[in-house]
Amino acid sequence: MNISDSSLSIAHSENNSLNTLQKIALAFVGLGTLGLLITWAGVNISSLGMFLVSFIGITVGSLLFTYASYSGKIPGIKNNGVFFKGISAQGVVAWILAIVVTGFYVCLYWFPHLIEGLIRIHDPLSVALRGKVADQWFVYGTFYTVAVILMGIKFIYKYRHNTYQILRTISVMSFQLIFAYLIPAFLALMNKPDEYFSYFWPLDSYALRPDWIESKTALGTFGYVVIAIGLLMPFVVTPIMTYLYGKRWYCSWVCGCGGLAETAGDPFRQLSDKSITAWKIERWMIHIILVLVVLLTALLWFNHIFENQILGSFTLGYKKAYAFGIASMFSGVIGVGFYPIMGSRVWCRFGCPMAAILGLQQKFFSRFRITANGSQCISCGNCSTYCEMGIDVRSYAEKGQDIVRASCVGCGICAAVCPRGVLKLENGSSDVMERTEELRAIHISEDEIKLMS
Amino acid sequence: MRIAIIGNGISGITAARWIRKLSDHDITVISSESDYFYSRTALMYIYMGHMRQKETQPYEIHFWKKNRINLLKAHVSRIDFNTKKLILSQSGSVKEFNYDKLIIATGSATNKFGWPGQDLKGVGGLYSLQDLQTMENYSKNLKRAVIVGGGLIGIEMAEMFHSRNIPVTFLVREKSYWNNVLPAEESKIINRCIKDNHIDLRLETELKEIVDDGHGTANGVITNKGEKIECGFVGLTAGVHPNIKFLKNTALEIGRGIKVNEYLETNIKDVYAIGDCAEQINPLVGRRGVEAIWYTGKMMGETVAYNICNKRVKYNPGIWFNSAKFFDIEYQVYGNVQAHPPENHTSIYWEHPKGDKSIRIIFDQKNEEILGFNLMGVRYRHEVCEKWLKEKTNIEIVLQDLGLANFDPEFYKKYESEIIKIYNQKTGKNLTLKKKSGLNRVVAFLKYK
């Protein structure tokens, strides 16, 4: 079927053209981005001035773009033209964006001197919030938080008919802003080390290490509180919450990586690979990385107990390799940089060890599942297409089967885009062990049409 | 045994899959429309850019080989029932294909009522990939499209053009959209919805002729009111009929569709017909002979598989249900809901003040048995409604347990008590909502025999 992409141009396109207000909005975003690029290039005119130009340009532009895109339209699913637009269908704009973001991550992790200009314009904000000048991680945190909030507002407006989506997005926006940005900044102001209360072991591979514990105990009462939270969250809170609500309580309501994927990553959710092959790769990779991080923490403790007598240099090398390969390269560079090419949840799906643990709990012992409404499925494919985790939701829905998949983050978009209202995210304790059976599938049997049971 | 299936739509493919599940027979599915099975109901989403054709295919390509279902892209031009042979035309050449058993699942074709100009270029229905390609070809620089026929396909087509900002004039013969199926209030909701989407809705207006631009392409229509409307595309969506033209004047007994008994057997041994193209000789009470909908096609596909695999089972589609989406308003129906109901049908109807959601519950006035549910913008659970309908549950029990039926997403406002209020006002009773929504309660209810 030859349906061409004719809407890459801002100036003119056949039927999917931008309206005037959208063009004005993009001009603001362009101005803000230009400000960032100039400072990235190392030209420092005035820190505060350039910061304000960039910040105001991007904020005003993006809010205006949101308004111009969805206001005056009847609330409902807004996926028109997704596969015609270059930005959302791996077109030229998408590739440029992927390369620029990837490049930014490479600079951030390994060549921070190359983004010195970007860091310096954040000094006024950093001093105001934290009482000290900015470093690359403050800049990263600022970009990240601004992206989650601005794109979160866009997402909320886009799904303003859907209470579940609104509440979920307010939640991820709040966790990012408060727990991953303002509290760490406030702690810095109080001369305490950064603490991010929305990431835990094993996603935070530094947590629970011997040197981490030591550094916390040195802080006195505050440190013990941090250690207690660090232990309670993965080993007590997580299993309980996942049993009650599925992994969504964390992945699409709390987590910062999930927060970015659900907001800034939303325009790219349809790009996830739905093939069975991808599913196989996913299961191998995510569990291997879980083993790797458990091994890392174990080795560090082993090494600590035997005072570096055994496996000393190996452990050090292994630690460095994990930090480089998994924590930086995979979760950051590929995880976010490749949004426009591979979809928004590459890290969450193939890499995140926290998601692996939550997934195992969800698969084997949780009340959560997505139910299908009898025989109402028309196999159209919207649910699978817009599943950011690459789950072939349709293959279950058309059989009327409950969807119980380790990777499902419970974002609820499949249920939102379904044109026949076939899917519902639900929790029920009475049949936890029978969820995956084709229990509710209505079909014809030798006797009659009946519910299989 | 060699089984040939003509047509790779939902009926033919469901049959193929179930035959494979039940047997080791040799299966070949023949289609001239597409290489692989895709969801016909998703055609509109390809045009609107929500999906590509690839996304509308429920199975990956390796599925067919793995399940040993042969796919043959060819057009069946003739069937020799005596020698059990199909005459195929395949990329210009003629081939023969022998079968032991044959399933005909050729679907529907667009209705054309002899309008002048109906075969011009720039005139088309919306049924196949080829139809979609035609729409696409004429969409470039299209100033206006006129759509003829106010059914489910017509409104889909309107939504498609609207998604590309192409102005649409929508000619509907009836006084109100789809009011031969929808009760008056629901029909009005959709009228409003069509207008809110800036579609130029012309009620009680019929097509008289399609105007030729002098080069064999349509450039306008003339209505029965004498008005000429200029346009670059005319969409014909006044229903469909069984696609059986190539079977006329053969030994196969046909009426509106291919005549089949309750085992989906035709008058010729080893030949079966399913889906849109089949016509039940003795339809079940309250059902039509030809039912061109996705769900019945799927059920027939499964039924025919049992029969071919020597497990005789009657086609029984059970309690009627259907669904659609009108722009942003979802529609579901369960049971017996009629536009012009008989006297014993009493209905309680609730509508949201914004006029975009409604719930209608119908029961028998005399014995107070539940008869049907009609929903706009609210989702109800199929199995729960079906169980109530099957068991002819008393309306007051249904109302008090109505929470069980709610299938809307979490945190959505629920309207079950609103409808109970209306019932109470009507009857002077004082019912309250006893069962709220919740999966545990639903499972308990469904498992309770």
Contacts between the chains, C-beta under 8 A, distances in Angstrom:
chain1	res1	chain2	res2	distance
A	1	B	46	6.9
A	1	B	52	7.8
A	1	B	53	4.9
A	1	B	129	6.6
A	1	B	132	7.2
A	1	B	133	6.4
A	1	B	136	7.7
A	2	B	133	7.7
A	2	B	136	7.7
A	3	B	46	7.0
A	3	B	47	7.6
A	3	B	52	7.8
A	3	B	136	5.7
A	14	B	140	6.1
A	14	B	141	7.2
A	14	B	164	7.8
A	15	B	139	7.1
A	15	B	164	3.8
A	15	B	165	5.3
A	15	B	166	6.5
A	16	B	49	7.8
A	16	B	164	6.8
A	16	B	165	7.7
A	17	B	165	7.9
A	74	B	196	6.1
A	74	B	197	6.8
A	74	B	327	7.2
A	74	B	328	5.6
A	75	B	328	7.0
A	76	B	327	7.2
A	76	B	328	3.2
A	77	B	328	7.2
A	79	B	48	7.5
A	79	B	49	7.4
A	79	B	50	4.4
A	80	B	48	5.3
A	80	B	49	5.8
A	80	B	50	7.1
A	80	B	163	4.4
A	80	B	164	7.8
A	81	B	48	7.4
A	81	B	49	4.0
A	81	B	163	7.4
A	82	B	49	5.5
A	82	B	50	6.1
A	83	B	49	4.8
A	83	B	50	7.2
A	83	B	51	6.6
A	83	B	52	5.3
A	84	B	49	4.4
A	85	B	49	7.7
A	161	B	328	7.6
A	162	B	409	6.7
A	163	B	409	7.2
A	163	B	410	7.8
A	163	B	411	4.0
A	163	B	412	5.5
A	163	B	413	7.7
A	164	B	409	4.7
A	164	B	410	5.2
A	164	B	411	5.2
A	164	B	412	7.5
A	167	B	411	5.9
A	275	B	60	6.1
A	276	B	60	6.5
A	367	B	439	8.0
A	371	B	439	7.1
A	373	B	379	7.1
A	373	B	381	6.1
A	373	B	382	4.9
A	373	B	407	5.7
A	374	B	321	7.5
A	374	B	381	7.3
A	374	B	382	2.6
A	374	B	383	5.2
A	374	B	386	6.9
A	375	B	295	5.9
A	375	B	298	7.4
A	375	B	321	7.4
A	375	B	382	6.6
A	376	B	295	7.9
A	376	B	321	7.2
A	376	B	323	5.4
A	376	B	332	7.3
A	376	B	382	5.7
A	378	B	39	6.3
A	378	B	41	4.2
A	378	B	42	7.5
A	378	B	294	5.3
A	378	B	323	7.9
A	379	B	10	7.2
A	379	B	39	4.3
A	379	B	41	7.4
A	379	B	42	7.6
A	379	B	58	4.9
A	380	B	39	5.0
A	380	B	41	5.4
A	380	B	42	3.7
A	380	B	45	6.3
A	380	B	51	7.8
A	380	B	56	6.6
A	381	B	39	6.2
A	381	B	42	5.7
A	381	B	45	7.8
A	381	B	51	5.7
A	381	B	55	4.6
A	381	B	56	5.0
A	381	B	57	7.6
A	381	B	58	6.9
A	382	B	42	7.6
A	382	B	45	6.6
A	382	B	50	6.4
A	382	B	51	6.8
A	384	B	55	7.1
A	385	B	50	7.2
A	385	B	51	5.2
A	385	B	55	4.6
A	394	B	58	5.9
A	395	B	58	7.0
A	398	B	58	6.7
A	412	B	409	6.4
A	412	B	410	8.0
A	415	B	409	5.7
A	416	B	409	7.4
A	417	B	50	7.9
A	419	B	325	4.3
A	419	B	330	7.1
A	420	B	323	4.5
A	420	B	324	7.8
A	420	B	325	6.8
A	420	B	330	6.9
A	420	B	332	7.6
A	421	B	323	7.3
A	421	B	330	4.9
A	421	B	332	6.6
A	421	B	379	3.8
A	421	B	407	6.6
A	424	B	379	7.6
A	424	B	407	5.4
A	424	B	408	7.8
A	424	B	409	6.5
A	425	B	409	6.9
A	425	B	410	6.3
A	426	B	439	4.5
A	427	B	439	6.6
A	428	B	438	7.2
A	428	B	439	3.0
A	428	B	440	4.7
A	428	B	442	7.8
A	428	B	443	6.2
A	429	B	440	6.2
A	430	B	439	7.6
A	430	B	440	4.5
A	430	B	443	5.1
A	430	B	444	6.6
A	431	B	443	5.4
A	440	B	383	6.0
A	440	B	446	7.5
A	442	B	318	7.9
A	442	B	382	7.3
A	442	B	383	7.1
A	442	B	386	7.7
A	443	B	299	7.7
A	443	B	302	6.0
A	444	B	299	5.8
A	444	B	302	4.7
A	444	B	303	5.4
A	444	B	306	7.2
A	444	B	313	6.6
A	444	B	316	7.4
A	445	B	313	7.7
A	446	B	306	6.4
A	446	B	311	5.3
A	446	B	313	5.4
A	447	B	313	7.6
A	448	B	316	6.0
A	448	B	318	7.9
A	449	B	299	7.1
A	449	B	316	5.7
A	449	B	317	7.2
A	449	B	318	4.5
A	451	B	383	6.6
A	451	B	446	7.0
A	453	B	447	7.6
